[in-house]
Amino acid sequence: MLVRPVAEDCEVDSDVEGVPARSRTVTPVLTLGLASTAAAALTWGLQAVAGRVLGPESYAAFMVVWGLVFFAVGVLAGLQQEVARSVTAARSAPEDGPRSSVFRLSLVFGILGGGVIALSAPLWAGRLFGAGWPTIAAAVAATSALYAVYNGVNGALAGREQWSDYATAMVCEAILRLLLVGAVLALGGGLGAQAWGLAGAGVTWAVLSVRRGFRDAARAQGTGTLSDLSSRSLNALVAAGCSAVMISGFPVLLKITADHPLPAEAGVVLAAIVATRAPLLLPLAAFQTFVLSRFVREPGRVLVTLAKLSAAVALLTVAGAAAAYFIGPDLLVLLYGPRFVIEPALIATLVVAAGLLTVQTLSGSAVLAGGRHVAYAFGWLAGTAAAILVLTAPLSVGQRSAAALLVGSLVGLVLNLGTLLRRRP
């Protein structure tokens, strides 16, 4: 899972109340960075524990549930971003202007999203989960409802610059997920119980509402009418959903394109994908919004900044791929268990795919910074379509997965670069 903190306004250009701007920038950066790293480590640790408890075959099915749940969560990251922007704008907007309740907006999106998932479930859930699909589909619908409010409140916390509360929410959500799913695994619960354990972490906002800061954030208001805020949020949801398909939903794509139940090899490959993405995508998740804000502030240097960041990612990717080739298989066995055996060349290729996905994500942020939401969404959708096409090839699970990740990210990156070059200042 990628945690996406929204912190555009934590960086300012002048001193306020005697506090240097640099000091007020460094503090939220460190706070969010540490919280994102801790939350991501807890989440990845839970996946490793699940691999050891379930074994490769059952782990593959678990990761399909995980991918679907976090696809829903990833879509709602768009709501969080729009709420943060709207609440921030409301702080400096005229008091007599139109305002709307963030909490009410979150409830509307949560109920509608949960309803859409529940009503559409008979069309897709059976193919993914077999006879037990009603329980899992209900859990995914509950995920949408719970996390809409969670992301709405988090967006308000970011908009109000309550960074310590924001960080607390991230870490507590990861801890609650670890406890709930860990308990389900310890008790031998099936996929349905595992899905509800994942969904249950969405009640974090309710648990933390005992603190005044969270109650105040829930009462926050954004600029514009509820209709205006809903329209802007819907656009953000679409954009976030396009990227969430490849980043969070890849296990679902792998399952959908499979002719038969996923074999044990799929569990090993999915574990390797998670492990190889972590060193690059987790830091990016912590600071992606800061990168986006830099693109916005310096529109004339977008390509230069993107080139520098991409070069750094490329160096890390080359080093990581070399290390993965020699020690990656042993580390995977150490972390997930003796049945998670993978070829050195495959895990090294997955590191390269993770690096390419990171650069695609950075290029997408550059496109988004220019206000080109349609081009941003199209880049992710085209990359996803290319990945799905590759996943239908008559290759092994490992070969199909690696090729799909490489081709999908490459297609998306090329389209993003084309957009940036066509509109070069």
Secondary structure, DSSP 4 states (H G I P E B T S, - for coil): -------GGG--SS-BTTB-HHHHHHHHHHHHHHHHHHHHHHHHHHHHHHHHHHHHHHHHHHHHHHHHHHHHHHHHHHHHHHHHHHHHHHHHS-TTS-EEEHHHHHHHHHHHHHHHHHHHHHHHHHHHHGGGHHHHHHHHHHHHHHHHHHHHHHHHHHHTT-HHHHHHHHHHHHHHHHHHHHHHHHTT--HHHHHHHHHHGGGHHHHGGGSHHHHHHHT-EEES-HHHHHHHHHHHHHHHHHHHHHHT-HHHHHHHT-SSS--HHHHHHHHHHHHHHHHHHHHHHHHHHHHHHHHHH-GGGHHHHHHHHHHHHHHHHHHHHHHHHHHHHHHHHHHH-TT----HHHHHHHHHHHHHHHHHHHHHHHHHHTT-HHHHHHHHHHHHHHHHHHHTSSS-HHHHHHHHHHHHHHHHHHHHHHHHHHT--
